[in-house]
């Protein structure tokens, strides 16, 4: 469907709902009448507030608000807002971590705090919501259509986290909270969490203060079994061991892997705000947030293979793959890796609102935010030899893997049986991003016919992204430092929670023993600079905007609207390394590169709401949005170069230019929605949307006029890029795709109290569903992590004393590659699934509330397939988690 068809569809549906609304007018009071007549509290109040915010907003938006100060309706912000139509979460170890909007991955969403940048401490991923505790937020709003006064950067949308405003809080508040949490699979005991919130007003209500502090410990565990690599059979006889040829195109297991991840997190968070009404015309304010997540990972891996072709005997071939194989004379890597990930983000905002004259208002905002990410790895890897084994993954629910020697037998790890060993092995990565900005917004209440208000302003912003990587690698070629393995070594048991038989327990390397072995012989392994993964990027973004707010009538129909445009000028400098491209962990620096690019964008936007009746509105929006070049793990800002000479003596220079000059991705967006607000906290809406995304990236060979002070020309006969020095230059560059990816989709959202239908009051439901249909170009650029279908169904019951709700979240299958997941080196598709969460609260009295909750109650797994749903590729198990919390309000 094209833009016009979606607009016509929305208009047709408006007629259907308009008829339904008209028939209900006589029997049902308007939304405004019911809000005045009925008082609700708790979760229902949160729903009603969020729905009213959506209704009043001119933009296409959805959100969720806190039930009360310091009480957000979920344990994780990411998990809470997955109830919003079109929002999907990506789990890490079963913990909601990153957010996708309308099928676009987390790297395409912008996250702001009170409308300002919120630094991502690990900027090669999407924003990590799991480092923020929910007590930070008083509300979260997802804006799917922008206005001209908003910073650009959200191709999919903008997620804005709002913190408490001190002058908006009535009276003195003191809130104490405590929580106990336990993940079923995780070792150890119950995890504690504590919180304290204080708010009050002074000086006759002219000075407001707010402060909150939170501490939380979290343990969790995830087990994964997956096929890391495959052979593709050529069809030749005896290609694999045995006498029967494997049909051409058959996938044969090459590297089977186990991975268990145990995480222990300590999370601290401070946030504060001060507002002062200096005069009736001047209000000053400040907010500050600091959030830190210090997580220790204990990662245990068993990497079986690479299986040599001569080691593999296919036994059963089904679904295009050898699903049962016998193995002979192979090795496995027993890998224990300790990781530390210290992530912190902080943001500080000062603001002033000055009513200059009866019709003029000025807003000044200065803002600073910084994200720090320290990631270190320390691995011990040992590779024993195994005589034989078998692998059977024909039944993904009962994978069978056996070895002729037990992985729990210390003799397997005797140095006489080893093929390879290393310790320490791993990278140390420090990533820092920061943003400094100052902006001025001026509003004028025009009252010029349909023009109710004019708004214009400007912003100066400077961003920095720096990545510094080192490595510590020591290869113990003669096994001099391998400690003796005993039955007292650390041990993994019950791997995959019963979903695998045979090898499900093993001894793991004792890293403390490795440390002592090196120290005893005076071996110190230094951290060596890793140039190919280190770079710096600075960016200046200067912007101006103008916007008009409109209000009037189109015939008998009132409307509210805004129209405007934003101009953004970007100057970006990348400082990177030119390395020799050797097949090694540490490449050699052969030069430095500094690349400056500039680009300007004009980004128009328009939003209009037609109030068709007192309860029915039609919403239209159109805009151009952008997201600047993404710094994920596939982005190579550095350039590699190396030479190779063939048997004829011809030298070829291989160059990967990286991607320091990419243009931003842009999208043309159209939204149309019909929304019916027919009762207190009740509403039904349908929205259709279209996005045309441009400037995706692809890689190709190029022949510039020169490289490295050598003139280049393209040979007419061979098409080779030939240098004046006689060498052939094979130069690869990643560049923008001029073709367009088209996304078309729709959203349905329903919120309903069941009081009129049931004999017991307090029941209600929330339901939403989103469908996205992408149309890709022929270049290979695609939008990853895209689920075509997603939805949520939440049922609740609440009265003065008791509140309970059950929520089921659905996400259809989506593709991943190695950038998205460690488990998708050669690509895979995550199967569809439903996760069910539960919570129940009891108000002991006016001051105390007790809550019990559970997440992933039915042990939803992460399951992936290769090529076809019948061909297993991965199984991940996280298990459920449970918590009990207590809140005391004074």
N, C-alpha and C positions, 0 to 999 in steps of 0.2 A: 504493500500500500504506500502511496506517496503522501506528501504533506496535505494536499487538497482532499484526498480521500479520508484522511484522519479527521480533518476539520468537518467534513460532511457527516462522518460517522458520529462525531460528538454532537453535532447539531440535531441529527435525527434522534439520538438518545435523549437529548434535552426535551424533545417533544413528548416522548414516552413518560419520562419522570415528571414533566410539568403537568400532564394529565392526572397522574397519580397524586401529585401534591395538591392539585386543585380539589380533587375529591376528598382529600383528607383535611382540608382547611376548616370545614365546619365542625368536625369532631375533635380535632387536635389543636390545642393552643399553639401559638408560635413559639419558636425556640426562645425568643427574648422573654415572652410571658412566663414560660416555665422556669427559666433561670431565676426570675424574681420570686417565683412562688415556692420553689422547692429548695431546701438546703441539704447539701450532701457533703460528706467528709470522706477522708481516707482515699482508697483506690478509685472510687467512683468520682471523687472530686478531681483527682489527677486526670482522669479520662475526660471529664467535662471541661476542665481548663484547657487541655491540649486541643480538644475539638473546637472550643471557642476561639483559641489562638489561630487555628487553621482557617476558621471562617472569616475572621477579621483581617487576615493578611491578604494583601493584593497579590503576592507571589504564590507560586505553586509550592506548598510546603506541608510538612507533616512533622509532628513532634511528640514528645512525652515529657511530663513535668513531674517533679517530686510530689509525693503524697503530702508531705509536710517538710518543714525545715530539717535538713539532715537525714531525710528518709527517702532515698530514691528507690523506685520499685523494681530493683534487681540487684544482684551481687556484682554485676559488671556492666559498664555503660554499653559496650558493644552488644551484650546479650539483651539488654533492655530495648535498644532501638531496632533490633531485628523484628520487632512487632510492627514497625512502620512499613507501609507498602513500598515495595521496591528495594528494601534494604536487606542485604545478606551479610552474614558474618563468616569469616575464615577462622577456623580453630587452629591453635597451636597447642599440642598436647591436650586437646580437649577443652582448652580455655579460650573463650572468645577473644580474638586479638585484633583483627583488622576488619574493615568494613568495605563492602562493595555497594554501589547504588545503581539500580536499573541494569544490572548485568555487567557494568564496567568495573574493572578491578580496583583494589584499594589505592593504587598509584594515581588513579584518575579523580579522586575525591580530595577536596580541600577541607582541612580541619581548622577551625578558629575557636578562640576563647573570647567570649564577649565581643565577637566581630573582628578580632585581631589575630594575627598569625600565632600559631601554637607550634613551637619547634618540635620536630620529630627527632628523637635521640639516635635513631638508626635510620638515616634518610634513604638507604637503598631499599627499604621495605615501605609498605604503606604505613600510615600512622598507627602506632601500637597502643590501642586503647587499654590493653591489660596492665599498663603501668599506672593508670589513673584509677583511684578508688572512687566509688560512686558518690561518696559524700561531697565531692567537689561540685557536683552539678545540682542546680535547682531546676534546670530544664535543659533538654537537648532538642534542637530544631534542625530538620533537614530541609534545606532550600534547593528545590529542583529547577527553579527558574530564577535567574539573578535579577537584580536591579543595578542601575548604573553606579550607585554609591558603594557597591560591594567590590572588594578586591577580587580579581580574577585568579584562576588557578584550579578551579573545580570543573573539569570537563563533564563529570557525572553529576556533580552537585556539591554543595557546601554543607558540612556538618558543624553547627555552632553550639558550643557548650556555654551555657550561661551560669554564672555564679551568683550567689545571693547579693542583693543590694541592701546595705544596712538601713537606709531610710525607708525601705519598703517593708521592713519587718516590724510588726506591731508589738511593742513592749519588750520587756526583758525576756531572753530565752537562754536557758542553760540545758544542754542535752548531753547525756552520757550514754554511750553505747558499748556493748561488748558482744563478741561473736565467737563461736566455736565451730570449726569446720573440719571435715574429714573426707578426703578422696579415698574411695574404697580400695583401689589398687595400690595406693601409695604406701610405702613403708613409714614407720614412725607413728606417732600418736595424733592427738587432736591439735589443730592449728588455732591459735588465738588471734583475735583482732580487737582493737580498742579505738574509741573515738570520743572527742570532746568538742562541742560547739558552743560558742557564747556570742550573743548579740544583744545590743541595748542602744537606747538613744539618750542623749544628754542635751543640756542647754535648751530645755523646752522643745525638744524634738528637732533641733537644728543640726546636731552632730550625731551621727550613727556609726557604730563600730561593729565589726563582725570578725570572728576568728575561729578557725577550725584546725584540729590536728588529728591525724589518723595514723595508726600503726597496724600492720597486718602481716601475718606469716601464712604462707601457702606452700603445701607440698602436693605434687601431683606426679603421675607416672603415665607413660604411654609406651605401648609395645607395637612394633611394626615388623611384619614379614613381607618382603617384596622381591620381585625379580628386577635386578638392577640393569642387566644387559641381556641381549638375546643374540644368537646366531640366526641368520637367514639362510636356509639350506639352498644349495645350488642345484640339487638333484643328482649330483654325481654319485656313482656307486662307491661305497666304503668311505664316503666323506666323514661319516661318524663311525665309531667302532661297531662291529656287527657286520652282517652280510647283506642286509636289506637296505636298499637305497631309501633315503628320506625324500619325499616329493619336494620339488623346487618350490621355494617360497615358504616352506614350513619354518615356523619360529621354534628354535631349540634353546633350552635354558643355558645361559652362559655364566651368569653370576647371581646366585641366590643369596639373600642377605637377611639377617636379623638385626633389629635395632631397638634397644630398650633405653628410654630416656627417663631418668628420675630428676625432678626439679625441686629445689628448695628456694623459696623466695622470701625476702624481707622487704616490705613496702612501707615507706613513710611518706606522709603528705602534709603540707602546711598550706593553708590559704587564709587570706585576710582581706578585709576591705574597710575603708573609711570613707564616709561621705559627710560633707559639711555644707550646709546652706548658709553661705556667708551673708547674703542679703536675699531679699525676695526675688532678685533677678539673677543671682549668681550662685551656682552650685559647683563645688569642687569635689573630686573623688580620686581614690587610688585603690587598685586591687593588686594583689600579689599571690602567686601560686608557685609552689615548689613541690615536685613529686619525684620520688626516687624508687627504683626497683632494682634490688641487688639479688641476682639469681645465680645459684650454683647448679650446674648440670653435671650429672654423672651418667655418661653415655657409654653403654656397652654394646659392641657390635660383633657379629660373627659374619664374615664375608666368605662365602663358600665359592671358590674359583679365583681368577677366571678358570672355568672348566675348559681344558684343552679339548679340541674336537675328538681327539683320540681317546679321551676319558669318558665320553658320553655315548651311551647306547640307548637310543629311543626305543621304548617298549610300547607305548600307546600314543597314537596321534589323533587328536580331536580338535575341532574348532580352529584349524590352521596351525596347531602347535603340538609339540611333543609334550604331553601333559604328565607322562610317566616315563622316567629315565632311570637307568642304572649308571653308576659312576665308578670309575676306577682310577687309582693313582692320582689323586688330586690334593690340593692344599686348601687351608682356610686361614683367614686372618682373624685372630682374636684381638680385638681392638677395644681398649678402654680409654676413654677420653674425658678428662675433667675440663669443664669450661666455666668461666666466670663472665657474666654479662651484667655490668653495672650501667643501667640506663637512668638518666635523669632529664627532666624537662622543667623549665622555669619560665615564668612570664610575669611582667610588671607593667602596669598601665596607669598612667595619670590622665585625668580628663577634667575638663571644665565646660560647663554650659552657661552661657551668658545671654540673657534676654536683653538685647541692646535697645530695643524700642518696641512699641506695641506690636509691630509686625515682623521684627527681625530677631533671629536667634543665631548665635555662633557656637560651634562646638569645636574644641581643640583636644586632640589626643596625641600623647607621646607614648611610645610602646617599645619594649625590649623583650625578646624571648631568646632562649638558648637551650639547645639540646646536646647532651654529652652521652656518648656511647663508648664504653670500654668493653671489648670482647676479646677474651684470651682462650687459647686452647693448649692443652698439654696431654699428649696421647702416648701410650705405650702400645706397640703393635708387634705381635709375634705370629709367625706363620708355620704351623706344624704340617707334616705330611700325613695323609690318610690313605689306606689301601683301597677301600671300597665304600660304597654307600648307595642310597636310592632316594629319589625324590618323586613324590606323587602329589600334584596339586589339581587333580581332576575334580575333587570336591573341595571348593574353597572354604567350606565350613569345617573341614577336617584335613588339613594339609599334613602329609606324612613325610618326614625326613629322617633317615637313619644313616649312621656311620659305623664302620667296623670297629672303631675305637671310641670309647666314651669321652665326651668333652669334659666330664667331671673327673677324669683320671689324670692325676698329676704327671704320670709318665709320658703322656702325650706331648707335654711341653718340655721334655728333656732336650738339652741343646743338640744332642745327636740326631734328633728327629726334626730339627728346624731347617727351613729354607730361607728365612729372612727374619730380621728383628730390627726395631728402631725405638729409641726413646732419647730425648723428648722429640715430639713431632707436632707442629701446629703453629698457627698464626696468632699475632697480637695486633688487634685492630682498634684504633682510636678514631672515632668520627665525631666531628663537632659541626653543628649548624647554628647560626644565629641570625637574627633579623632585628634591625633598628629602624624605626619609622616615626614620622611626624605628619599629622594631617590636620586640615582645617575644613570644616563643613559649615556652610552658611545656608540658612533657610529664611525664606520670605513668604509670609502669608499674603498671597496676592489677592485672592477673591476677585479675579478678573473673569467673570463668566464661569466657564467650565474649569478654568485654571484656578485651583484652590491654593497651590503652594509651589514655589520654585525653590530648587535646591541645587547648589553647586559647590565644588570643593576641589582640593588637590591633596596629593600625598607624595612624600619622598620616602623611599625605602631602600635600604642596603642589606643584601643577604650574603651570607658566606657559607660555603660547604667545604670542609677539609677532611681528607681521609689519609691517615698515616698508618702504614702496615709494616710490621716486621715479622720475621719467622725464626723459630728455633728448631733446628733439625739435626739429629745425630744418628747416623746409621751404624749399627753395631754389627759389622760384616762378619766378625769372628766370634760373636756371641760371648764376649768377655764380660758383659755387664748385665746379663739376663739372670735375675735372681732365681733361685730354685723354687719351683712351684710345688706347693703342698696342699693337703686338704684344708688347710687354714686360710688359703687364698680367698679373697672375696668371691661370692658365688651368686649367679642369677638363677632363680627358680621360678617355676610356673610361668614361663614365658608365653605370652599371647593369651593368658588367662584361659588355657584349656583348648584353644582353637588350633593347636598343632600337636601332633603326636610324634614320638621318637625323640629327637634331640630338642628338649625343652628346658634343659638346665646346663650350665657350664661354669667352669672356673674362669675368673677374669684376672688380668694382670694386677698385681699389687703395686700401685704407682709409688707409694711411700718406700717400698723395698727398692724400686728402681732409683729413686732419688738417693738413697743411702749408698747404693752400689757405685754410682758415679762419684759421689762425694768422697767415698773411701779411697778412690784412686785419683782424686784431685782433678776430675774432669769438670770443666765449666763450659757450658754451651751458651754462647752469647746470642742475643737477639740481633738478627741481621736485617737491615733495611730491605724491604720488598718493593722495588720501584714500579713494577708493572701494575700493582694494585693501589698505588698511592697517587693522589692528585689534589689540587685545590681549585675551587671555583668561587668567583665573586660576581655578584650581580647587582646592578642598580636598576630599580624600577621606579620611574617617575610617572605619575598619573594625574589626569584632570578629568572631571566629569561635570555634566549638567543634566538635570532631571526635572521634569514637571509632574506634579501630582494633579490629577484631574478628577472632577466630580460633577455629575450632571444627570441629564435624562436623555435617553434616545427614544423618542416617542414617549410611551407611557412607562418605559423601563429605566429605573435609576441605574447608574453605573459608577464605579470607582476605578481609577486607572493611574498608571504612571508610565511615562515614556522618557527615555534618555539615552545617552551615549557616554562611553568611557574611553578615554585615550590613554594608552599605556606605552611608554617608551622604555625599552629594555637594552641595557648594555652589559654584556657578559664577557668575562675573561676567564679562560681555563689555563692553568699552569700544570703541565703534565710532563711525563718523561718519554723519551724515545729509547726503547730497549731492544736488545738483540734478538728477542723472540726464541731463545733456546728452549728446548723441551726440559725445563728444570723448574724447581720451586722458586729460585731466585734468579731472575734474568739480569743481564748486565746493562747498565746505563751507557748509551752511546750518544746522548744528546738531550737537550732540554727544549721544550716547546711552550710557547705562550700564544694563545689564540684568542682574539677579541672579535666578537660578533655583536651586531646591533640590529634590532628590528622594532618596528612600531606597529601597533594594532589599534584599530577603532572597533569598539565592541558595543553595538547598539542593543537595546533591550526595550521591550514593551510588555506590560501586564495590564489586563483589564478584567474586572468583575462586573457582571450584570446581575443585579438583584431582581430576578424574575418575579419572585413573590417574597413574602416575609420569611419563607423557609427554604426557598430554592434559589441557587445561584449558578450562573454559568461563568466559567473562568477560562480565559485565553491568555497565552503567553508565547512570546517569540524572542529569541536572543541569540547572540553569537558568544560562545565561551571558548576558553583556551586553558591548556595546562602546559607549562614550560617543559623543556626536555627532561625526561625522567631519568633520575640517577639510580636505577636499580642495578642488580648484579650483572645484567646483560649489557649495560652501557660501558663501553670501553673508551674512556677519555684519553688514555695514554695510547701511544703509537709503538708498535713493535716492528722490528726489521731484522732480517737475517739473510745470508747468502748461501746458495748451494750450487755446486758444479756437477754437471752430469758427465756421463762416460765420454761424451764427445768434446768435453772441455768447455761447454757453454755455461756461463755463470748466470744464475737468475737471482735477482734481489726480490725477496718476498716482503711486502709491506702491508700492515694493517693500520690504516690511518686513524682508526677510532672514530669518535662521533662528537667532536667538540663544537661543531658549527650547526647542529640540528636546529630547525625551526620548531616552534611549539606546535603541538597538536591543537587543532581548532574544531569546533562543531557548530553547526547551525541547528538550533533547537526550536521545536514547536510543541506546545502543550495545549490541550483542550480538555476541560473536565466539567462535569455536572455534579453538583453537590446538594443534597437534600437534608436539611437540619430540621427534623420533624418532631423533636421532643427534647426533654432534659437529658443532655449527654448522649443523644441518639442521632445518628446520621448515616447516610448511604451515599457513596460517591463512586463515579466512574470517570476515569481519566485515560485519555489516549495521548501518546507522545511519539515524537520522531526526532532522531538525531542523525545528521550527516557528518561523519567524522573524517577529517582530512589530515594529512601530514603524518600518517603512520610511517614506520621506518622499514627499510629493506637494505640488503647488502649486495654490492655489485663491484665488478672490476672497472677501473678507470685508467685513463692515461693523461695526466696533467702535462702542461708544457715543460715542467721541470720538477725534479725532486733531488734534494740534497745538493744543489748547485750543479746538477747534471741536466742538460737539455734532453727532452724526451720527444719522440715522434712515434706515431702508430704506423706499423708496417702495413702497406696495402695488400701484400701477398699473404702474410701469416696472421695479421691482426695483432701481432705482439707489440707491446710497448717497449721500444728499443731506446737505450740511452746512447749519448754521444761517445761513451766509453766502451760501447760494444756489449754491454750487459742487457739482459732482458729484465724489465721491471714488472712484477706481478703485484699490482697495487689494488688493495681492497678498501672500499669506503662504505660506511653506513650512511644512508641519506634518506631524505623524506620521500614518501610515496605520494605522487600527485593524484592517485585515484582516491575514491571515497568509500568508506565503510558506512553502510546505511543500517541504522537500528530503528525498528518499529516495535511498538509495544503498547500495552494497556495495563491499568491498575484498577482494582475494585476494592473498596474499603467499606466495611459495615460495622457499626457500633450500636448496640441495642440493649436496653434494660428490659427484663422480662417480667417486671412487676405487674403489668396489666394482664399477663397471660397465666401466671402461676399463683397458687394460693399463698405462697410464702414470698415475702418481698426480699429484694436484695440480689437476685440472680441477674446475670447479664452475660453477654458475649461480645468479643471483638474478633473480627475476621478480615483478612485481606489476602489478595492474590495478585501476582504480577506476572505478566508474560512478555518476553522480549524475543524478537526475531532479528538476528543479524544477517546482513547480506555482504559478503566479503568480496574484495577485489581479487584479481588473479595474481597478485605479486607475492602472496604468502603472508602479508601482514594481517594479524587477527587480534581481537580483543580477548585476552585470556581470562580464565576464571569465570566464564560467562555461563550462568544457569538460565535456561530459557524460562523456567517456571519456578516460582517461589511463593510461599504463603505462610500465614500464621493463623492459628485458631486458638483463642484464649477464652475460657469460661471462668466466671467468678461468682462468688456469693459473699455478701457483706452486710453486716448490721452494726449496731452500736458497739458490740463486744467482739465480734468474730469476723474475720476476713480470710477467704481462701481463693486461690486461683490455680488453674492448670493450663499450661500453654504448650502447644505443639507447633514446632517450626519445621517447615518442609522446604527442601531445596532440591531441584532436579539435577541431573548429571551435568558435570562441567569438566572441560579439558584443562590440563596443566602441563607445563614443561619444566625444565630444570631451573628456570628463574623463579617459578612459583613454588616449587616443592623439591626438597632433597630426594624425595622418593620417585621423581619423574624424570630421571636422567634422559631416557629415550621417549618421554611423553607417556601420559596415561589419561584416563577419564575416571574421575571420581563418580561413583554411583549415587543415585538419588537416595535420600534418606529423611527420616523424621526424628527430631529430638524432642523429648517431652520433659518439661520442668514443672515444679510444683512449689507452692508456698502457702502457709497458713499462719495467721496472726491472731493473737488474743489480747484484748485490752484488759489488763488486770484491774486498772482504775484509770482515772484521768491522766495519770502521770507515767504509768508503766505499761509497756507492750512486750509480749513474748512472741517470737516468730520461729517457725521451723520451715526449712526449705530443702528441696532436693533438685539437682540438675542431672540431666541425662539419665532419667530414672530407669529406662529400659535398655541401658547399655548400648546405645547406638554406636556402630563401628564406622570407621572410615574404610570403605572398600573401593578398589579401583580395578579397572580392566584395561587390557591392551587390545586395541583394534575393534574387538567385538565384546559385548557384555558377557558372553559365555567364556571368555578367556581371562582367567585370573591374572592380576599383576600385583596387587597389594592388599593387605589387611592390617588395619590399625585399630587398637583397642585402648580406650581411655578409662572406661568404667564410670559409674555414677559418683557424685559427691553430695554430701549432706551438710547442713549447717543449722545451728540454733543461735538466735541472737536475742538480745535484750536491750531495750531502750528506755531510759528514764528521763523525763522532761520536767524541769522545774520552772 
